[in-house]
Amino acid sequence: MELLFVYGTLQDPAVQQRLIGRIVTGTPDTLEGFFKSSMSMSEGIYPLVIPRHGHEVNGLVLEITLEELLAMDVYETSAYRRVRVPLRSGRETWVYA
């Protein structure tokens, strides 16, 4: 199983159901050293995280399969880059930044 830290639309059960065919109950956690911002794209305004010392982002950790993670990669498009990060809990996870 893969761990994915989500802080925006991937927290939405309807989005999860549409993308991977199920709803994932996430575990709250915090991404330290990042700032939550947003970017405007043709489809709307989307959140993103940017490394910034002294900031933190609250979100959820989803436990998903590799196949589900790859489906989320497609959803996030090349506008985001998936990177490994440590969380406040000590867990290491993927995040779209």
N, CA, C and O atoms as a printed pandas DataFrame, in Angstrom:
     atom_number atom_name residue_name chain_id  residue_number  x_coord  y_coord  z_coord
0              1         N          MET        A               1    0.835   -1.189    0.000
1              2        CA          MET        A               1    0.000    0.000    0.000
2              3         C          MET        A               1    0.880    1.254    0.000
3              4         O          MET        A               1    2.006    1.252    0.497
4              5         N          GLU        A               2    0.335    2.299   -0.564
5              6        CA          GLU        A               2    1.017    3.593   -0.649
6              7         C          GLU        A               2    0.312    4.583    0.277
7              8         O          GLU        A               2   -0.892    4.474    0.511
8              9         N          LEU        A               3    1.068    5.545    0.801
9             10        CA          LEU        A               3    0.503    6.628    1.597
10            11         C          LEU        A               3    0.575    7.907    0.781
11            12         O          LEU        A               3    1.607    8.228    0.192
12            13         N          LEU        A               4   -0.549    8.639    0.755
13            14        CA          LEU        A               4   -0.635    9.893    0.012
14            15         C          LEU        A               4   -1.227   10.960    0.911
15            16         O          LEU        A               4   -2.328   10.789    1.432
16            17         N          PHE        A               5   -0.501   12.072    1.101
17            18        CA          PHE        A               5   -1.000   13.206    1.866
18            19         C          PHE        A               5   -1.803   14.087    0.923
19            20         O          PHE        A               5   -1.289   14.537   -0.101
20            21         N          VAL        A               6   -3.069   14.337    1.267
21            22        CA          VAL        A               6   -3.944   15.164    0.430
22            23         C          VAL        A               6   -4.415   16.371    1.226
23            24         O          VAL        A               6   -4.630   16.285    2.435
24            25         N          TYR        A               7   -4.573   17.497    0.538
25            26        CA          TYR        A               7   -4.896   18.764    1.200
26            27         C          TYR        A               7   -5.921   19.572    0.418
27            28         O          TYR        A               7   -6.249   20.696    0.797
28            29         N          GLY        A               8   -6.428   19.003   -0.674
29            30        CA          GLY        A               8   -7.363   19.733   -1.535
30            31         C          GLY        A               8   -8.470   18.824   -2.022
31            32         O          GLY        A               8   -9.123   18.146   -1.229
32            33         N          THR        A               9   -8.682   18.812   -3.335
33            34        CA          THR        A               9   -9.815   18.088   -3.908
34            35         C          THR        A               9   -9.774   16.584   -3.669
35            36         O          THR        A               9  -10.820   15.935   -3.665
36            37         N          LEU        A              10   -8.586   16.018   -3.471
37            38        CA          LEU        A              10   -8.507   14.571   -3.235
38            39         C          LEU        A              10   -9.031   14.167   -1.857
39            40         O          LEU        A              10   -9.156   12.976   -1.572
40            41         N          GLN        A              11   -9.338   15.142   -1.001
41            42        CA          GLN        A              11  -10.000   14.851    0.273
42            43         C          GLN        A              11  -11.497   14.599    0.071
43            44         O          GLN        A              11  -12.147   13.996    0.925
44            45         N          ASP        A              12  -12.032   15.052   -1.036
45            46        CA          ASP        A              12  -13.469   14.986   -1.322
46            47         C          ASP        A              12  -13.883   13.554   -1.662
47            48         O          ASP        A              12  -13.376   12.978   -2.624
48            49         N          PRO        A              13  -14.805   12.972   -0.877
49            50        CA          PRO        A              13  -15.248   11.600   -1.153
50            51         C          PRO        A              13  -15.796   11.411   -2.569
51            52         O          PRO        A              13  -15.600   10.352   -3.165
52            53         N          ALA        A              14  -16.474   12.414   -3.111
53            54        CA          ALA        A              14  -17.016   12.298   -4.467
54            55         C          ALA        A              14  -15.890   12.198   -5.502
55            56         O          ALA        A              14  -16.006   11.450   -6.472
56            57         N          VAL        A              15  -14.819   12.939   -5.300
57            58        CA          VAL        A              15  -13.667   12.879   -6.209
58            59         C          VAL        A              15  -12.994   11.519   -6.091
59            60         O          VAL        A              15  -12.647   10.906   -7.101
60            61         N          GLN        A              16  -12.811   11.047   -4.869
61            62        CA          GLN        A              16  -12.209    9.726   -4.661
62            63         C          GLN        A              16  -13.038    8.635   -5.337
63            64         O          GLN        A              16  -12.494    7.763   -6.015
64            65         N          GLN        A              17  -14.356    8.690   -5.149
65            66        CA          GLN        A              17  -15.246    7.680   -5.733
66            67         C          GLN        A              17  -15.129    7.683   -7.255
67            68         O          GLN        A              17  -15.086    6.627   -7.885
68            69         N          ARG        A              18  -15.079    8.876   -7.836
69            70        CA          ARG        A              18  -14.990    8.996   -9.295
70            71         C          ARG        A              18  -13.643    8.492   -9.817
71            72         O          ARG        A              18  -13.585    7.851  -10.866
72            73         N          LEU        A              19  -12.561    8.781   -9.087
73            74        CA          LEU        A              19  -11.223    8.426   -9.562
74            75         C          LEU        A              19  -10.859    6.962   -9.347
75            76         O          LEU        A              19  -10.323    6.310  -10.242
76            77         N          ILE        A              20  -11.158    6.447   -8.144
77            78        CA          ILE        A              20  -10.671    5.102   -7.805
78            79         C          ILE        A              20  -11.789    4.124   -7.455
79            80         O          ILE        A              20  -11.522    2.968   -7.126
80            81         N          GLY        A              21  -13.034    4.580   -7.525
81            82        CA          GLY        A              21  -14.159    3.680   -7.310
82            83         C          GLY        A              21  -14.451    3.347   -5.869
83            84         O          GLY        A              21  -15.196    2.408   -5.587
84            85         N          ARG        A              22  -13.869    4.111   -4.939
85            86        CA          ARG        A              22  -14.157    3.909   -3.527
86            87         C          ARG        A              22  -13.822    5.176   -2.753
87            88         O          ARG        A              22  -13.142    6.073   -3.250
88            89         N          ILE        A              23  -14.321    5.223   -1.522
89            90        CA          ILE        A              23  -14.036    6.348   -0.633
90            91         C          ILE        A              23  -13.018    5.879    0.394
91            92         O          ILE        A              23  -13.186    4.830    1.016
92            93         N          VAL        A              24  -11.967    6.662    0.566
93            94        CA          VAL        A              24  -10.888    6.333    1.497
94            95         C          VAL        A              24  -11.012    7.244    2.719
95            96         O          VAL        A              24  -10.996    8.469    2.598
96            97         N          THR        A              25  -11.133    6.639    3.879
97            98        CA          THR        A              25  -11.152    7.421    5.113
98            99         C          THR        A              25   -9.718    7.759    5.467
99           100         O          THR        A              25   -8.918    6.871    5.764
100          101         N          GLY        A              26   -9.397    9.029    5.436
101          102        CA          GLY        A              26   -8.037    9.454    5.706
102          103         C          GLY        A              26   -7.770    9.676    7.183
103          104         O          GLY        A              26   -8.689    9.785    7.994
104          105         N          THR        A              27   -6.491    9.741    7.507
105          106        CA          THR        A              27   -6.034   10.027    8.860
106          107         C          THR        A              27   -5.463   11.444    8.882
107          108         O          THR        A              27   -4.596   11.763    8.068
108          109         N          PRO        A              28   -5.930   12.299    9.794
109          110        CA          PRO        A              28   -5.388   13.665    9.843
110          111         C          PRO        A              28   -3.886   13.665   10.135
111          112         O          PRO        A              28   -3.393   12.860   10.926
112          113         N          ASP        A              29   -3.173   14.577    9.485
113          114        CA          ASP        A              29   -1.749   14.742    9.721
114          115         C          ASP        A              29   -1.366   16.132    9.232
115          116         O          ASP        A              29   -2.195   16.856    8.681
116          117         N          THR        A              30   -0.103   16.500    9.438
117          118        CA          THR        A              30    0.371   17.837    9.090
118          119         C          THR        A              30    1.681   17.750    8.315
119          120         O          THR        A              30    2.598   17.016    8.683
120          121         N          LEU        A              31    1.742   18.519    7.238
121          122        CA          LEU        A              31    2.942   18.655    6.425
122          123         C          LEU        A              31    3.643   19.931    6.865
123          124         O          LEU        A              31    3.146   21.034    6.637
124          125         N          GLU        A              32    4.799   19.774    7.494
125          126        CA          GLU        A              32    5.537   20.924    7.995
126          127         C          GLU        A              32    6.510   21.434    6.943
127          128         O          GLU        A              32    7.011   20.674    6.115
128          129         N          GLY        A              33    6.770   22.748    6.993
129          130        CA          GLY        A              33    7.731   23.339    6.070
130          131         C          GLY        A              33    7.159   23.618    4.693
131          132         O          GLY        A              33    7.905   23.817    3.734
132          133         N          PHE        A              34    5.824   23.634    4.590
133          134        CA          PHE        A              34    5.147   23.940    3.335
134          135         C          PHE        A              34    4.042   24.955    3.594
135          136         O          PHE        A              34    3.500   25.034    4.697
136          137         N          PHE        A              35    3.720   25.722    2.573
137          138        CA          PHE        A              35    2.682   26.744    2.609
138          139         C          PHE        A              35    1.607   26.369    1.593
139          140         O          PHE        A              35    1.930   25.989    0.467
140          141         N          LYS        A              36    0.344   26.469    1.972
141          142        CA          LYS        A              36   -0.752   26.154    1.040
142          143         C          LYS        A              36   -1.127   27.417    0.279
143          144         O          LYS        A              36   -1.417   28.455    0.874
144          145         N          SER        A              37   -1.118   27.313   -1.024
145          146        CA          SER        A              37   -1.455   28.417   -1.902
146          147         C          SER        A              37   -2.463   27.903   -2.928
147          148         O          SER        A              37   -3.102   26.875   -2.702
148          149         N          SER        A              38   -2.610   28.597   -4.037
149          150        CA          SER        A              38   -3.509   28.133   -5.098
150          151         C          SER        A              38   -2.975   28.596   -6.442
151          152         O          SER        A              38   -2.194   29.543   -6.539
152          153         N          MET        A              39   -3.427   27.889   -7.481
153          154        CA          MET        A              39   -3.062   28.280   -8.837
154          155         C          MET        A              39   -4.314   28.279   -9.695
155          156         O          MET        A              39   -5.223   27.474   -9.492
156          157         N          SER        A              40   -4.346   29.174  -10.639
157          158        CA          SER        A              40   -5.480   29.292  -11.543
158          159         C          SER        A              40   -5.171   28.542  -12.829
159          160         O          SER        A              40   -4.137   28.751  -13.463
160          161         N          MET        A              41   -6.105   27.656  -13.198
161          162        CA          MET        A              41   -5.979   26.919  -14.456
162          163         C          MET        A              41   -7.271   27.128  -15.228
163          164         O          MET        A              41   -8.223   27.701  -14.698
164          165         N          SER        A              42   -7.317   26.678  -16.456
165          166        CA          SER        A              42   -8.512   26.896  -17.286
166          167         C          SER        A              42   -9.765   26.280  -16.671
167          168         O          SER        A              42  -10.868   26.775  -16.900
168          169         N          GLU        A              43   -9.609   25.195  -15.885
169          170        CA          GLU        A              43  -10.760   24.521  -15.274
170          171         C          GLU        A              43  -11.166   25.125  -13.942
171          172         O          GLU        A              43  -12.222   24.777  -13.413
172          173         N          GLY        A              44  -10.358   26.021  -13.383
173          174        CA          GLY        A              44  -10.687   26.629  -12.101
174          175         C          GLY        A              44   -9.448   26.944  -11.288
175          176         O          GLY        A              44   -8.338   27.024  -11.814
176          177         N          ILE        A              45   -9.661   27.122   -9.993
177          178        CA          ILE        A              45   -8.577   27.431   -9.071
178          179         C          ILE        A              45   -8.318   26.199   -8.221
179          180         O          ILE        A              45   -9.247   25.618   -7.660
180          181         N          TYR        A              46   -7.042   25.799   -8.125
181          182        CA          TYR        A              46   -6.678   24.572   -7.429
182          183         C          TYR        A              46   -5.614   24.849   -6.373
183          184         O          TYR        A              46   -4.733   25.685   -6.576
184          185         N          PRO        A              47   -5.699   24.141   -5.241
185          186        CA          PRO        A              47   -4.699   24.331   -4.194
186          187         C          PRO        A              47   -3.380   23.674   -4.567
187          188         O          PRO        A              47   -3.342   22.726   -5.350
188          189         N          LEU        A              48   -2.299   24.192   -3.995
189          190        CA          LEU        A              48   -0.995   23.568   -4.130
190          191         C          LEU        A              48   -0.176   23.900   -2.900
191          192         O          LEU        A              48   -0.473   24.860   -2.188
192          193         N          VAL        A              49    0.856   23.107   -2.649
193          194        CA          VAL        A              49    1.756   23.377   -1.530
194          195         C          VAL        A              49    3.124   23.747   -2.069
195          196         O          VAL        A              49    3.606   23.189   -3.055
196          197         N          ILE        A              50    3.732   24.705   -1.391
197          198        CA          ILE        A              50    5.028   25.243   -1.777
198          199         C          ILE        A              50    5.935   25.172   -0.557
199          200         O          ILE        A              50    5.523   25.569    0.533
200          201         N          PRO        A              51    7.171   24.671   -0.712
201          202        CA          PRO        A              51    8.076   24.648    0.438
202          203         C          PRO        A              51    8.278   26.053    1.013
203          204         O          PRO        A              51    8.617   26.991    0.290
204          205         N          ARG        A              52    8.067   26.176    2.311
205          206        CA          ARG        A              52    8.289   27.458    2.976
206          207         C          ARG        A              52    8.513   27.210    4.456
207          208         O          ARG        A              52    7.618   26.755    5.168
208          209         N          HIS        A              53    9.709   27.513    4.902
209          210        CA          HIS        A              53   10.091   27.306    6.298
210          211         C          HIS        A              53    9.125   28.039    7.244
211          212         O          HIS        A              53    8.723   29.174    6.988
212          213         N          GLY        A              54    8.771   27.370    8.325
213          214        CA          GLY        A              54    7.926   27.979    9.345
214          215         C          GLY        A              54    6.439   27.868    9.085
215          216         O          GLY        A              54    5.643   28.376    9.876
216          217         N          HIS        A              55    6.037   27.223    8.005
217          218        CA          HIS        A              55    4.619   27.054    7.687
218          219         C          HIS        A              55    4.244   25.582    7.785
219          220         O          HIS        A              55    5.108   24.710    7.869
220          221         N          GLU        A              56    2.942   25.320    7.774
221          222        CA          GLU        A              56    2.459   23.944    7.792
222          223         C          GLU        A              56    1.111   23.865    7.095
223          224         O          GLU        A              56    0.379   24.850    6.991
224          225         N          VAL        A              57    0.803   22.656    6.620
225          226        CA          VAL        A              57   -0.445   22.397    5.912
226          227         C          VAL        A              57   -1.114   21.195    6.567
227          228         O          VAL        A              57   -0.502   20.138    6.721
228          229         N          ASN        A              58   -2.372   21.366    6.948
229          230        CA          ASN        A              58   -3.144   20.255    7.496
230          231         C          ASN        A              58   -3.846   19.524    6.360
231          232         O          ASN        A              58   -4.281   20.135    5.384
232          233         N          GLY        A              59   -3.947   18.217    6.502
233          234        CA          GLY        A              59   -4.617   17.417    5.489
234          235         C          GLY        A              59   -4.862   16.021    6.001
235          236         O          GLY        A              59   -4.894   15.776    7.207
236          237         N          LEU        A              60   -5.035   15.108    5.064
237          238        CA          LEU        A              60   -5.313   13.712    5.387
238          239         C          LEU        A              60   -4.303   12.803    4.707
239          240         O          LEU        A              60   -3.810   13.105    3.620
240          241         N          VAL        A              61   -4.002   11.689    5.358
241          242        CA          VAL        A              61   -3.179   10.655    4.749
242          243         C          VAL        A              61   -4.107    9.540    4.291
243          244         O          VAL        A              61   -4.847    8.963    5.088
244          245         N          LEU        A              62   -4.058    9.245    2.997
245          246        CA          LEU        A              62   -4.859    8.163    2.423
246          247         C          LEU        A              62   -3.971    6.943    2.220
247          248         O          LEU        A              62   -2.833    7.063    1.766
248          249         N          GLU        A              63   -4.485    5.789    2.552
249          250        CA          GLU        A              63   -3.786    4.536    2.274
250          251         C          GLU        A              63   -4.431    3.943    1.029
251          252         O          GLU        A              63   -5.597    3.549    1.044
252          253         N          ILE        A              64   -3.651    3.885   -0.051
253          254        CA          ILE        A              64   -4.182    3.483   -1.351
254          255         C          ILE        A              64   -3.232    2.495   -2.022
255          256         O          ILE        A              64   -2.081    2.341   -1.615
256          257         N          THR        A              65   -3.734    1.834   -3.051
257          258        CA          THR        A              65   -2.906    0.906   -3.812
258          259         C          THR        A              65   -2.057    1.682   -4.818
259          260         O          THR        A              65   -2.320    2.853   -5.093
260          261         N          LEU        A              66   -1.038    1.019   -5.362
261          262        CA          LEU        A              66   -0.219    1.646   -6.397
262          263         C          LEU        A              66   -1.080    1.998   -7.607
263          264         O          LEU        A              66   -0.902    3.061   -8.202
264          265         N          GLU        A              67   -1.996    1.132   -7.971
265          266        CA          GLU        A              67   -2.888    1.413   -9.102
266          267         C          GLU        A              67   -3.724    2.673   -8.842
267          268         O          GLU        A              67   -3.913    3.487   -9.745
268          269         N          GLU        A              68   -4.219    2.833   -7.622
269          270        CA          GLU        A              68   -5.003    4.023   -7.276
270          271         C          GLU        A              68   -4.125    5.275   -7.304
271          272         O          GLU        A              68   -4.563    6.337   -7.745
272          273         N          LEU        A              69   -2.889    5.143   -6.832
273          274        CA          LEU        A              69   -1.956    6.269   -6.862
274          275         C          LEU        A              69   -1.693    6.703   -8.302
275          276         O          LEU        A              69   -1.649    7.899   -8.591
276          277         N          LEU        A              70   -1.522    5.757   -9.190
277          278        CA          LEU        A              70   -1.290    6.085  -10.599
278          279         C          LEU        A              70   -2.508    6.767  -11.219
279          280         O          LEU        A              70   -2.356    7.651  -12.063
280          281         N          ALA        A              71   -3.707    6.368  -10.815
281          282        CA          ALA        A              71   -4.924    7.036  -11.286
282          283         C          ALA        A              71   -4.962    8.478  -10.788
283          284         O          ALA        A              71   -5.403    9.374  -11.508
284          285         N          MET        A              72   -4.505    8.700   -9.567
285          286        CA          MET        A              72   -4.457   10.061   -9.027
286          287         C          MET        A              72   -3.397   10.897   -9.724
287          288         O          MET        A              72   -3.564   12.107   -9.872
288          289         N          ASP        A              73   -2.301   10.262  -10.158
289          290        CA          ASP        A              73   -1.290   10.971  -10.952
290          291         C          ASP        A              73   -1.919   11.554  -12.218
291          292         O          ASP        A              73   -1.657   12.701  -12.579
292          293         N          VAL        A              74   -2.739   10.766  -12.876
293          294        CA          VAL        A              74   -3.398   11.218  -14.100
294          295         C          VAL        A              74   -4.322   12.395  -13.793
295          296         O          VAL        A              74   -4.348   13.383  -14.527
296          297         N          TYR        A              75   -5.077   12.280  -12.706
297          298        CA          TYR        A              75   -5.999   13.344  -12.293
298          299         C          TYR        A              75   -5.246   14.649  -12.020
299          300         O          TYR        A              75   -5.700   15.721  -12.419
300          301         N          GLU        A              76   -4.114   14.560  -11.352
301          302        CA          GLU        A              76   -3.360   15.755  -10.970
302          303         C          GLU        A              76   -2.629   16.397  -12.143
303          304         O          GLU        A              76   -2.241   17.562  -12.052
304          305         N          THR        A              77   -2.436   15.693  -13.213
305          306        CA          THR        A              77   -1.777   16.172  -14.441
306          307         C          THR        A              77   -0.332   16.606  -14.179
307          308         O          THR        A              77    0.182   16.474  -13.068
308          309         N          SER        A              78    0.295   17.116  -15.210
309          310        CA          SER        A              78    1.681   17.567  -15.103
310          311         C          SER        A              78    1.799   18.904  -14.372
311          312         O          SER        A              78    2.906   19.407  -14.178
312          313         N          ALA        A              79    0.671   19.479  -13.967
313          314        CA          ALA        A              79    0.699   20.728  -13.197
314          315         C          ALA        A              79    1.307   20.495  -11.815
315          316         O          ALA        A              79    1.801   21.425  -11.178
316          317         N          TYR        A              80    1.265   19.239  -11.361
317          318        CA          TYR        A              80    1.809   18.883  -10.052
318          319         C          TYR        A              80    2.927   17.863  -10.226
319          320         O          TYR        A              80    2.995   17.151  -11.228
320          321         N          ARG        A              81    3.798   17.811   -9.230
321          322        CA          ARG        A              81    4.858   16.816   -9.190
322          323         C          ARG        A              81    4.675   16.029   -7.896
323          324         O          ARG        A              81    4.547   16.625   -6.827
324          325         N          ARG        A              82    4.661   14.701   -7.977
325          326        CA          ARG        A              82    4.515   13.869   -6.778
326          327         C          ARG        A              82    5.882   13.667   -6.155
327          328         O          ARG        A              82    6.808   13.192   -6.812
328          329         N          VAL        A              83    6.011   14.036   -4.861
329          330        CA          VAL        A              83    7.287   13.928   -4.147
330          331         C          VAL        A              83    7.066   13.253   -2.799
331          332         O          VAL        A              83    5.961   13.278   -2.255
332          333         N          ARG        A              84    8.137   12.645   -2.260
333          334        CA          ARG        A              84    8.084   12.019   -0.928
334          335         C          ARG        A              84    8.411   13.075    0.123
335          336         O          ARG        A              84    9.337   13.869   -0.045
336          337         N          VAL        A              85    7.638   13.072    1.210
337          338        CA          VAL        A              85    7.858   14.019    2.297
338          339         C          VAL        A              85    7.603   13.346    3.635
339          340         O          VAL        A              85    6.813   12.405    3.719
340          341         N          PRO        A              86    8.271   13.824    4.687
341          342        CA          PRO        A              86    7.946   13.353    6.030
342          343         C          PRO        A              86    6.820   14.215    6.606
343          344         O          PRO        A              86    6.727   15.406    6.307
344          345         N          LEU        A              87    5.978   13.615    7.420
345          346        CA          LEU        A              87    4.898   14.335    8.075
346          347         C          LEU        A              87    5.192   14.487    9.562
347          348         O          LEU        A              87    6.093   13.840   10.096
348          349         N          ARG        A              88    4.433   15.338   10.217
349          350        CA          ARG        A              88    4.620   15.555   11.644
350          351         C          ARG        A              88    4.561   14.247   12.427
351          352         O          ARG        A              88    5.289   14.075   13.404
352          353         N          SER        A              89    3.700   13.328   12.003
353          354        CA          SER        A              89    3.539   12.040   12.687
354          355         C          SER        A              89    4.777   11.153   12.578
355          356         O          SER        A              89    4.904   10.167   13.303
356          357         N          GLY        A              90    5.690   11.506   11.672
357          358        CA          GLY        A              90    6.868   10.683   11.436
358          359         C          GLY        A              90    6.726    9.771   10.237
359          360         O          GLY        A              90    7.699    9.165    9.788
360          361         N          ARG        A              91    5.499    9.672    9.711
361          362        CA          ARG        A              91    5.299    8.847    8.520
362          363         C          ARG        A              91    5.859    9.551    7.294
363          364         O          ARG        A              91    5.846   10.779    7.210
364          365         N          GLU        A              92    6.352    8.758    6.340
365          366        CA          GLU        A              92    6.793    9.293    5.058
366          367         C          GLU        A              92    5.713    8.979    4.044
367          368         O          GLU        A              92    5.193    7.864    4.009
368          369         N          THR        A              93    5.374    9.960    3.217
369          370        CA          THR        A              93    4.258    9.826    2.297
370          371         C          THR        A              93    4.530   10.577    1.002
371          372         O          THR        A              93    5.467   11.371    0.907
372          373         N          TRP        A              94    3.698   10.310    0.015
373          374        CA          TRP        A              94    3.707   11.088   -1.217
374          375         C          TRP        A              94    2.840   12.331   -1.012
375          376         O          TRP        A              94    1.910   12.327   -0.206
376          377         N          VAL        A              95    3.161   13.399   -1.759
377          378        CA          VAL        A              95    2.310   14.577   -1.816
378          379         C          VAL        A              95    2.458   15.179   -3.212
379          380         O          VAL        A              95    3.519   15.080   -3.829
380          381         N          TYR        A              96    1.398   15.796   -3.700
381          382        CA          TYR        A              96    1.465   16.528   -4.973
382          383         C          TYR        A              96    1.815   17.971   -4.672
383          384         O          TYR        A              96    1.080   18.672   -3.977
384          385         N          ALA        A              97    2.946   18.405   -5.205
385          386        CA          ALA        A              97    3.432   19.766   -4.941
386          387         C          ALA        A              97    3.669   20.491   -6.257
387          388         O          ALA        A              97    4.079   21.652   -6.257
